Amino acid sequence: MENKEVLLSLKNVKTYFPVKKGVLKKTVGHVKAVDDISIDVYKGETLGLVGESGCGKTTLGKSILQLVKATDGTMEYKFEDGMKDLRKLPGSELDNARKKLQIVFQDPHSSLNPAFTIFQSLEDPLKKFGVKDREERRKIIGDLLEAVNMRREYMDRYPHEFSGGQRQRIGIARALSVNPELIVCDEAVSALDVSIQAQVLNLLKKLKEERQLTYIFITHDLSVVEYISDRIAVMYLGRIVELADADELYRNKLHPYTQALLSAIFVAEPDRKTNRIILEGDVPSPSKPPSGCTFHPRCSYCMERCKTEKPELKEYDIDGSKHHVACHYVDEQIERNVKNG
């Protein structure tokens, strides 16, 4: 990936939500949903973002799209005239940036207005970005529906007339309507049956190749992310704890949290089965994260430095592949292996 073009560069991104108490609603703390994340997204790749519920992956996706305002950090996107920080764009420029950045929401039921036909739901972005002629909008929307394997005449129906999988395809068509470059897929298949999941995933892969798209694929389903992702970032309590190419991550699981996550995948093949690692305790509150490594209260490899010193996301060369991990235990293990040859 080092030779690929950087489309989006995040540096020290933080998204905190204030905790208010009392009659005067005084701020007494913050929920650290996204806590100091730095990562590059390359043009044409699918970056999988995985972790337990509440780890901050959806908030990160919405922060990138400026649907949720980040507290700190930079989010530089590559436009025709160079890299610009999305957080600092004025309103008119941000509107134009939204043509390049789109989202497919998790729930296909609530993401469509039940009072609007499919045509009415999909024509709003087209009207906003300059397609004034109604017949031209109908042609574009018909083409979009065919691109997601649906019939043109479906545009005059209402959302309740479609299944969950069909509604999600309509959501994908809406995201494609303004010809974006990057699409955030926020749990885009988690609400669907397994057979429908496979159809939607194959559709996303097909559209990516045909339209040269870039995906940030947010999910908690590790078997899904293995199938669709080029790289995978593992999040825990607002931070990225491991980042690597998909094949490398599944071959060399370095962080104890990643090992526990991947051990939970159901595998039908007997020769691929792994011992299940059960994490003890609950996920700490993001409003009061533990000191040091936030994973240390649940980690079986916890050392004294883990309780006080926050690990940085370091890059390692593992069998010729670049692998990023934030873990003191892994750091010491690798140093020991290097010394021993």
C-alpha positions as CSV (number, residue, x, y, z in Angstrom):
1,M,0.0,0.0,0.0
2,E,3.0,2.4,0.4
3,N,3.0,3.0,-3.4
4,K,-0.7,3.9,-3.4
5,E,-2.2,7.4,-3.6
6,V,-3.4,8.7,-0.2
7,L,-7.1,9.8,-0.6
8,L,-7.8,10.6,3.0
9,S,-5.3,11.3,5.8
10,L,-6.4,11.4,9.5
11,K,-4.0,12.9,12.0
12,N,-4.7,12.8,15.8
13,V,-8.5,12.8,15.3
14,K,-10.5,13.1,18.5
15,T,-14.3,13.2,18.9
16,Y,-15.4,13.8,22.4
17,F,-19.0,14.3,23.7
18,P,-19.5,16.4,26.8
19,V,-21.1,14.8,29.9
20,K,-23.4,17.4,31.5
21,K,-25.0,17.3,35.0
22,G,-27.0,19.5,37.3
23,V,-29.6,22.2,36.7
24,L,-27.1,24.4,34.9
25,K,-25.9,21.5,32.7
26,K,-22.3,21.9,33.7
27,T,-19.8,19.8,31.8
28,V,-18.3,17.3,34.2
29,G,-16.4,15.1,31.8
30,H,-16.3,13.8,28.2
31,V,-17.1,10.5,26.4
32,K,-14.0,9.8,24.4
33,A,-15.7,8.1,21.4
34,V,-12.7,8.6,19.1
35,D,-9.4,9.2,20.9
36,D,-6.4,10.2,18.9
37,I,-6.6,8.2,15.7
38,S,-4.1,8.7,12.8
39,I,-4.5,6.6,9.7
40,D,-4.3,7.0,5.9
41,V,-6.9,5.7,3.5
42,Y,-5.6,4.8,0.0
43,K,-7.5,5.4,-3.2
44,G,-9.2,2.3,-4.5
45,E,-8.9,0.2,-1.3
46,T,-11.4,-1.2,1.1
47,L,-10.4,-0.4,4.7
48,G,-12.2,-2.6,7.2
49,L,-12.9,-1.0,10.6
50,V,-13.8,-3.6,13.2
51,G,-14.3,-3.8,17.0
52,E,-16.9,-4.4,19.6
53,S,-20.1,-2.3,19.9
54,G,-19.3,1.1,21.4
55,C,-15.6,1.1,20.3
56,G,-16.1,4.3,18.3
57,K,-16.0,3.0,14.7
58,T,-19.3,4.5,13.6
59,T,-18.5,7.8,15.3
60,L,-15.2,7.9,13.3
61,G,-17.1,7.3,10.1
62,K,-19.6,10.1,10.8
63,S,-16.8,12.4,11.9
64,I,-15.0,11.9,8.5
65,L,-18.3,12.8,6.8
66,Q,-18.7,15.8,9.1
67,L,-22.1,14.5,10.3
68,V,-20.5,14.6,13.7
69,K,-18.0,17.4,14.5
70,A,-14.6,16.2,15.6
71,T,-13.1,17.8,18.7
72,D,-9.5,17.9,17.4
73,G,-7.2,16.7,14.7
74,T,-7.0,17.0,10.9
75,M,-8.9,15.2,8.2
76,E,-7.2,16.0,4.9
77,Y,-8.9,14.8,1.7
78,K,-7.3,14.9,-1.7
79,F,-9.2,17.3,-4.0
80,E,-8.3,18.3,-7.6
81,D,-6.3,21.2,-6.2
82,G,-4.6,19.4,-3.4
83,M,-5.1,18.2,0.2
84,K,-7.6,20.1,2.3
85,D,-8.8,19.7,5.8
86,L,-12.5,18.7,5.8
87,R,-12.9,20.3,9.3
88,K,-11.9,23.7,8.0
89,L,-13.9,23.9,4.8
90,P,-16.4,26.7,4.5
91,G,-20.0,25.7,3.9
92,S,-20.0,26.0,0.1
93,E,-16.9,24.0,-0.2
94,L,-18.1,21.4,2.3
95,D,-21.3,21.0,0.2
96,N,-19.1,20.2,-2.9
97,A,-17.0,17.8,-0.8
98,R,-20.2,15.8,0.1
99,K,-20.4,14.8,-3.6
100,K,-17.1,12.9,-3.0
101,L,-18.0,11.5,0.4
102,Q,-21.2,9.4,0.9
103,I,-22.5,6.9,3.4
104,V,-24.6,3.7,3.4
105,F,-26.4,3.5,6.7
106,Q,-26.8,0.4,8.8
107,D,-30.6,0.2,9.0
108,P,-32.2,0.0,5.5
109,H,-35.7,0.5,7.1
110,S,-35.1,3.8,8.8
111,S,-32.7,5.3,6.2
112,L,-35.6,5.7,3.7
113,N,-38.5,8.1,4.3
114,P,-41.7,5.9,4.2
115,A,-43.8,8.7,2.8
116,F,-41.5,9.2,-0.2
117,T,-41.3,7.0,-3.3
118,I,-37.9,5.7,-4.2
119,F,-37.7,8.3,-7.0
120,Q,-38.4,11.1,-4.5
121,S,-35.8,9.8,-2.0
122,L,-33.1,9.5,-4.7
123,E,-33.8,12.7,-6.6
124,D,-33.0,15.2,-3.8
125,P,-29.2,14.8,-4.1
126,L,-29.5,15.2,-7.9
127,K,-31.6,18.4,-7.5
128,K,-29.1,19.8,-5.0
129,F,-26.1,19.2,-7.3
130,G,-27.6,20.7,-10.4
131,V,-29.8,18.1,-12.3
132,K,-32.8,20.4,-12.9
133,D,-34.7,18.4,-15.5
134,R,-37.1,15.8,-14.0
135,E,-36.8,13.4,-17.0
136,E,-33.0,13.4,-16.7
137,R,-33.3,12.6,-13.0
138,R,-35.6,9.7,-13.8
139,K,-33.1,8.4,-16.3
140,I,-30.2,8.7,-13.8
141,I,-32.2,7.0,-11.0
142,G,-33.4,4.2,-13.4
143,D,-29.7,3.6,-14.4
144,L,-28.7,3.6,-10.7
145,L,-31.4,1.0,-9.8
146,E,-30.2,-1.2,-12.7
147,A,-26.7,-0.8,-11.4
148,V,-27.7,-2.4,-8.1
149,N,-29.7,-5.2,-9.9
150,M,-33.2,-3.7,-9.5
151,R,-35.8,-2.8,-12.1
152,R,-36.2,0.8,-13.3
153,E,-40.0,0.8,-12.6
154,Y,-39.3,0.3,-8.9
155,M,-38.6,4.0,-8.5
156,D,-42.3,4.7,-8.3
157,R,-42.8,2.3,-5.4
158,Y,-42.6,3.0,-1.6
159,P,-40.0,1.6,0.8
160,H,-42.5,-0.7,2.5
161,E,-43.0,-2.6,-0.8
162,F,-39.4,-3.9,-0.6
163,S,-37.5,-6.5,1.4
164,G,-34.5,-5.5,3.7
165,G,-32.0,-6.5,1.1
166,Q,-33.7,-4.5,-1.6
167,R,-33.9,-1.5,0.6
168,Q,-30.2,-1.7,1.3
169,R,-29.6,-1.8,-2.5
170,I,-31.6,1.4,-2.8
171,G,-29.5,2.9,0.0
172,I,-26.4,2.0,-2.1
173,A,-28.0,3.5,-5.2
174,R,-28.6,6.7,-3.3
175,A,-25.0,6.9,-2.2
176,L,-23.9,6.4,-5.8
177,S,-26.2,9.1,-7.2
178,V,-23.6,11.9,-7.0
179,N,-20.7,9.8,-8.3
180,P,-18.7,9.7,-5.0
181,E,-15.1,8.7,-4.6
182,L,-15.3,7.4,-1.0
183,I,-18.2,5.6,0.6
184,V,-18.5,4.8,4.3
185,C,-20.4,1.6,4.7
186,D,-21.7,1.7,8.3
187,E,-22.7,-1.9,9.2
188,A,-24.2,-2.1,5.7
189,V,-25.0,-5.8,5.8
190,S,-25.4,-6.5,9.6
191,A,-29.3,-6.2,9.4
192,L,-29.6,-8.7,6.6
193,D,-29.9,-12.4,6.3
194,V,-26.7,-14.3,5.5
195,S,-27.7,-15.2,1.9
196,I,-28.7,-11.5,1.3
197,Q,-25.4,-10.4,2.9
198,A,-23.5,-12.3,0.3
199,Q,-25.4,-10.7,-2.5
200,V,-24.9,-7.2,-1.2
201,L,-21.2,-7.8,-0.5
202,N,-20.7,-9.1,-4.1
203,L,-22.6,-6.0,-5.4
204,L,-20.3,-3.7,-3.4
205,K,-17.2,-5.4,-4.8
206,K,-18.6,-5.2,-8.3
207,L,-19.4,-1.5,-8.0
208,K,-16.0,-0.8,-6.5
209,E,-14.3,-2.2,-9.6
210,E,-16.6,-0.6,-12.1
211,R,-16.6,2.9,-10.5
212,Q,-13.1,3.0,-9.0
213,L,-14.6,3.5,-5.5
214,T,-12.9,3.6,-2.1
215,Y,-14.7,2.0,0.9
216,I,-14.4,2.4,4.7
217,F,-16.2,-0.7,5.7
218,I,-17.4,-0.5,9.3
219,T,-18.6,-3.8,10.9
220,H,-18.3,-6.1,13.9
221,D,-18.6,-9.2,11.7
222,L,-15.0,-10.5,11.2
223,S,-15.9,-13.1,8.6
224,V,-17.5,-10.3,6.5
225,V,-14.5,-7.9,6.9
226,E,-12.1,-10.7,5.9
227,Y,-14.0,-11.2,2.6
228,I,-14.3,-7.6,1.5
229,S,-11.3,-5.7,3.0
230,D,-7.8,-5.0,1.6
231,R,-6.6,-3.7,5.0
232,I,-8.2,-4.0,8.4
233,A,-8.0,-1.6,11.4
234,V,-9.0,-3.0,14.8
235,M,-10.5,-0.5,17.2
236,Y,-10.8,-0.7,21.0
237,L,-12.3,2.1,23.1
238,G,-11.7,4.9,20.6
239,R,-8.2,3.9,19.5
240,I,-6.7,1.7,16.7
241,V,-4.8,-1.1,18.4
242,E,-3.8,-3.1,15.2
243,L,-3.6,-2.3,11.5
244,A,-2.4,-4.6,8.7
245,D,-3.3,-6.1,5.3
246,A,-6.3,-8.4,5.7
247,D,-4.3,-11.6,4.9
248,E,-1.5,-10.5,7.2
249,L,-3.8,-9.8,10.0
250,Y,-5.5,-13.1,9.9
251,R,-2.2,-14.9,9.5
252,N,-0.4,-13.1,12.3
253,K,-2.7,-11.9,15.0
254,L,-0.4,-9.9,17.3
255,H,-2.6,-7.8,19.6
256,P,-4.3,-9.8,22.4
257,Y,-7.6,-8.1,21.7
258,T,-7.4,-9.0,18.0
259,Q,-6.6,-12.6,18.9
260,A,-9.7,-12.8,21.1
261,L,-11.9,-11.2,18.4
262,L,-10.7,-13.6,15.7
263,S,-11.0,-16.6,17.9
264,A,-14.8,-15.9,18.1
265,I,-15.3,-16.5,14.3
266,F,-17.3,-19.6,13.6
267,V,-15.3,-21.8,11.1
268,A,-16.8,-24.8,9.5
269,E,-13.5,-26.3,8.4
270,P,-12.0,-28.5,11.2
271,D,-8.4,-27.7,10.2
272,R,-9.0,-24.0,10.6
273,K,-10.6,-24.1,14.0
274,T,-9.0,-22.1,16.8
275,N,-9.3,-22.2,20.6
276,R,-11.8,-19.6,21.8
277,I,-10.3,-16.8,23.9
278,I,-12.8,-15.5,26.4
279,L,-12.3,-11.9,27.5
280,E,-13.0,-11.3,31.2
281,G,-14.8,-8.2,32.5
282,D,-16.7,-5.6,30.6
283,V,-15.6,-2.9,28.2
284,P,-14.6,0.1,30.3
285,S,-16.6,3.3,30.0
286,P,-15.3,5.7,27.3
287,S,-16.0,8.5,29.7
288,K,-13.6,7.1,32.3
289,P,-11.1,5.0,30.3
290,P,-8.4,3.1,32.3
291,S,-4.9,4.7,32.6
292,G,-2.1,3.3,30.4
293,C,-3.3,0.8,27.8
294,T,-7.1,0.9,27.8
295,F,-7.2,-2.9,27.2
296,H,-5.1,-3.8,30.2
297,P,-7.9,-4.7,32.7
298,R,-9.0,-7.5,30.3
299,C,-5.6,-8.6,29.0
300,S,-4.0,-11.9,30.1
301,Y,-0.6,-10.5,29.1
302,C,-0.8,-7.3,31.2
303,M,2.5,-6.0,32.6
304,E,3.1,-3.2,35.1
305,R,4.0,-0.7,32.4
306,C,0.6,-1.5,30.6
307,K,-1.2,0.0,33.6
308,T,0.5,3.4,33.4
309,E,2.1,3.9,30.0
310,K,-0.2,4.3,26.9
311,P,1.2,2.2,24.0
312,E,1.8,4.0,20.6
313,L,0.8,2.4,17.3
314,K,4.2,1.2,16.0
315,E,5.1,-0.3,12.7
316,Y,6.8,-3.7,12.5
317,D,8.0,-5.7,9.6
318,I,6.5,-9.2,9.9
319,D,7.6,-11.7,7.3
320,G,8.0,-8.8,4.8
321,S,4.6,-7.2,5.5
322,K,4.0,-4.0,7.4
323,H,2.1,-4.5,10.6
324,H,1.0,-1.8,13.0
325,V,0.3,-2.7,16.7
326,A,-0.2,-0.7,19.9
327,C,0.9,-3.1,22.6
328,H,3.8,-3.2,25.1
329,Y,3.8,-7.0,25.3
330,V,4.1,-7.4,21.5
331,D,6.8,-4.8,21.5
332,E,8.9,-6.7,24.0
333,Q,8.3,-10.1,22.3
334,I,9.5,-8.7,19.0
335,E,12.5,-7.1,20.5
336,R,13.4,-10.4,22.3
337,N,13.0,-12.3,19.0
338,V,15.3,-9.8,17.2
339,K,18.0,-10.2,19.9
340,N,17.8,-13.9,19.8
341,G,18.1,-13.9,16.0
